[in-house]
Amino acid sequence: MRMDARSLKVVSIVLVMLCVGSQSAQAQSTTNTSHVYSFGGWNLVEILDDSGQVMGFWGIPRVEVAVGNIRRLWFESIPNDDWAVWAFEPVAIYDKANNLILNGASDTSIAFLMYQESLAADTAINQSVDGGIDGLVVKGFLSGDPLTDAAGALADPDPMIDLLADIGYPVAPGMSDLLVDGTAGASVGMNQATKETLDCMRSTSSVCAPCVCVRAERMVTLGPWTVYQNNMPDGRIRCEYSRLEHHLYWQWGEDPDNNCVDCTEGSAENPIAYDVVIERTEYWYDIENCPDSPAFP
């Protein structure tokens, strides 16, 4: 179900996910397949519209990031085979996801995105802290940053990016290095090789660069929500939800986190199956009973 964000009265939402099991499964239809690319120290989650066209890639870091760093990236596919890159905070996930829905993102893509975000929430720290980093990213830095050309002129910008990241500067460790490499003085938004990799990812689900692992997942099978209500002393009600999700995935390419070894697991004909328990908590004002399901799907 799609909901306009303005209609929501939720004041706090918490996601927790737990992997329950893993086993091989029989092949099913390959429709509604979602992809995530492990690239540049980040997971780039493919977001499709209802017609199956790529709207862009949602970047979630796999490397350690701190408050003050760029901690989420949105690579937006724009006309003339170009890209607009935006930085935002982890706490903006629901607003950003709602915005994608309102602009035509498919329910399957949003469900897959929220699953990937929940995995990040399980391992990252300070996810709920708003560092105020938001805006257009050009060559790996926030637009207008005076350090952009200096980094782009370096033969190897990685040490500079790493140092800036360590002091909480607004850069995206791993990804800023790739975006700014060799761009000093150039009238482009990113390194050409990185752009070509994104272009390839936009047009195909094949491996598009060395040391990239592609994960494909079919449309998730959802169980029913169960809900438990607790009336709070301050007049709010706390609604606790849980349900079981059944996942089928396979992956191929090279593992960037393990010396670029083959990352192949399963196949489209014989995917890996596993179940996940989804738990959400919502706090509501001005209603007496919990809705049958969470406000955000």
N, C-alpha and C positions, 0 to 999 in steps of 0.2 A: 504494500500500500504506500502511496506517495502522499506526503503531507507538506503543506506550506510551512516553512519554519516560523512564520509569524503567528501561526495558530497554536504553537506549543506553549505549555505552561511549565515545562520541566525546568527545574532550577539546578539540578545536578544529575549527571549520569555517570555511572562507573561500569566499565567492561572488564570481565575476567574470563579467560578461556583456558580449558584444560584438555590436552590430547588424551584420549582414552585408549586407542588401540590402533594397530596397523596390520593389514594383510592384503594379499592380492585379490583382485576382483575381475569378474568377467567384463568384456567390452560392452559399452552401451553407445548410444548416439553421440557423435562428436560435436553436436550443435551446442551453443551456449558455452563455449570454451573460453576461459580467461587465462591470460598470460602475465607472468612477472619475470623481469629480466634482472639478474644479479650483475651489476656493472658499476665500476668506479667506486666500490665501497658502499653502494646504495642498492636497494630494491626499487625498480621502476615498474609500477603496477599499471598495466594497460587499462585504459578507460575507453569503452566503446559507447556509441550512441545506439538508439533503438534500431537503426538500420545497419549496424555492424561496422560503422566507420570509426576509425581511431580519433578520439577527441584529444588525447594526450596521454602523458604518463605521470603518475603520482609518485614522487620520490620519497622513500623512507630510508634513513641511514642504517647501514649495518655496522658502521664504525662508530666509535664513541663520540658523542657530541655533547656540548655543554650549553647551559643557558647563556644566551648571547650569540651563539653560533646560529647559522641557518640550519634549522632542524627539520624542515619539510620543504619540498620543492614541487612545483606544478609546471611540467613541460607541456605547454599548450600548443597544439597544432593550429597554425593560422594560415591564411591564404598565401599563395605564391611559394609553396613548399618551404615555409619558414616556421620559426618557433618563437614563442614568447615564454620566458621563464620567470616564475614568481616564487618568492619566499614567503613562508608563513609559519606560524607556531603550531605545535601539536594540539594545543587546546582549541584551535580553530577547526578541528576535524569535522564536527557536526555542521557548522555553518558552511564550510567548503563543500561537504558532501551534498547538503541540501541545494547549494548553488548549482552543482553539477547536475543534480536531478532536474532542477527547474530549466536547465539548458539542454536537456535531452539525453542525459546519461542513462544507460540501461540499468534496470534493477539488478541484473546479474553482475555487472561491473561494480556497482556500489556495494553489493553484498560481499564480493570478493575483496574490495578495498577495505571494508570494515574488518574483515577477517585478518588481512595483513596488518592493519593498524593495531588490532588486539594482540597480535604476536609481538609487535614492537613494544606495546604497553607492558607486556609481561617481563621484558628484559631491560628496558631503558629506565633512567632515573630522571626525576624532576619533570616528568611529562605534563604535570598539571600546573607548572610554573610558566607564566606568560612573560617571555623575555622581550616582547615588543618588536620582534624582527618580522617585518612584513613589507612587501613591495616588489617592484620589478628588479630582476637580476640580469646584469649585463656582464658578460665575460667572467661569470663566477662571483661577482661582487654586487652588492646593492647598487642600483643606478646612481651615478654621480660620485661614487667612492674614489677619492684621490689616489688610492693605492693600486687601482686597476691596471694602469699602464705600466707601473713599476713591476708588478707581478708578471704581466704579459711579456715583458722584455727579458725575463730570466730564461736561461737555457733549461733550467729545471725549477719550476715554481713550487714544487712539493715542499721543500724545507720551509719556505716563507709561509705557505698556507698552513702548515702544521704548527708553526710558531704562533701565528695569528689565532688559530683555533684554540691553542692552549691557554691564551689569555682572554678567551671569551669574545673574540672579534666576530662580526657577522660574515663569516665564510662558511662554506659547506665542505668539511674535510673529505677529500677523495674526489668529490664532484667539481668543486671550484678549481682544483688543479687541472682537470681535463678541459673545463670550459675556457679558462684564461690562457692556456698554453699557446705561446706564439702569437698573441693578438694585439700586442702593443701598437697603438697608432692605427690599427685596422678598423675600418667602418663595418664591423660585423659584430654579432651578438655573442658568438662563441667560436671556439676552435673548429676549424673545418672538418677535421677527422671525427670529432665528437658529433658534429651536425650530421655527417654522413651516417654514423652509427644510428642516431635517432631516426633519420630518414628511412633507413633500412628496417628498423623496428616498426615504424609506422606502416610499412607496406607488406611485411611478412612476419611470420612467427618463427622463422629460422634464425640460427645464430648469425649475428651481424658483425662481430668483432672478435679478436682473440680474447680468450679468457672471459667468456660470458656464459652463464648458465640460464637456460630458459625453462621455466616451470609452467606447465599447462594444467588447468583444473576445470573439470566439467561443472555444470550447474549444480549447486549444493542441494541435497535433499534435506528439507527442514521438518523437524518434528514439531508438535504443538507446544505452545508456551504453557508452563504452569506458573501460577502467581501466588505470592504470600504477602498479605498486607499487615503493616504495623502502624498503629496510630501514635504519632509523636506528641510529646507534651506541649510543643509550641504550636500545635494546630495543623501541622503538615501530616501527610501520610507517606509512609515509605513503602514502595512497591518493589518487591524482589521477584525477578523473573528468571526462569531457566528453561532451556530446551536442548535437544540433541540434534546436531547437524552431522550429516553423512557426506564425506568428501571423497572424490576420486581424482588422483593426479598422476602425472608423469613428467619427467624432465630430461633434458639433454644438453650437451655442450661441455664447457669446461668450468670447474669450480674456482671462482676467483678467491675464495677463502682457504683453498687447500692446494696451493702451488699449481693451479690450472690443470689438475687431473680431471679425467673424464667424470662428469657428474650424472651420467645416465642412470635413471631409475624408472622402472616400469615402461609402458608404452601406451599408445592410444588404444591398442587392441587388448592390452592387459595392464590396466592402471593399478596404482596402489590405492587401497581403500583404508580410511581411518575415520573414527568418530570423534567429535569435539562437543564438549558440554559448554554451552553459552550461558553466562550469568550476567544479568544487568540489574542495576538498582536505580530507581527514579524516585525523586521527592516531588510531591505535588501540593499545591495550595488550592483551596476553594472547590475541592471535590470530595465526596464522602467515600467513594469506593475506587479501587484501582481499576484502570482499564484492563481489558482481557489480554492486551499485548503491549509491549513498550511503544513509546511514541515514535522512536526511530527504528525502522525495520532492521 
